[in-house]
Amino acid sequence: MTRKKYTNDFKQQVIQEALETGNNAVVARRYDLNSNMVGRWVREHKKR
């Protein structure tokens, strides 16, 4: 099974929602993603 690739636009949308709500798990469920992945995207975004 190959890894799924997400576009930068999609990641930015997810990151923005996670930052606005403050709840990675809710956003992850909404997009059928793993909450750890959402958290990693948010952490990487904050480092920039």
PEDA-V853230 format. One record per backbone hydrogen bond with DSSP energy under -1.0 kcal/mol. CO is the residue of the C=O (numbers start at 1). NH is the residue of the N-H. If there is no record, write none. Layout:
BEGIN
[[CO/NH] [CO/NH]]
END
This chain:
BEGIN
[[7/11] [8/12] [9/13] [10/14] [11/15] [12/16] [13/17] [14/18] [15/19] [16/20] [17/21] [18/22] [23/27] [24/28] [25/29] [26/30] [27/31] [28/33] [34/38] [35/39] [36/40] [37/41] [38/42] [39/43] [40/44] [41/45] [42/46] [43/47]]
END
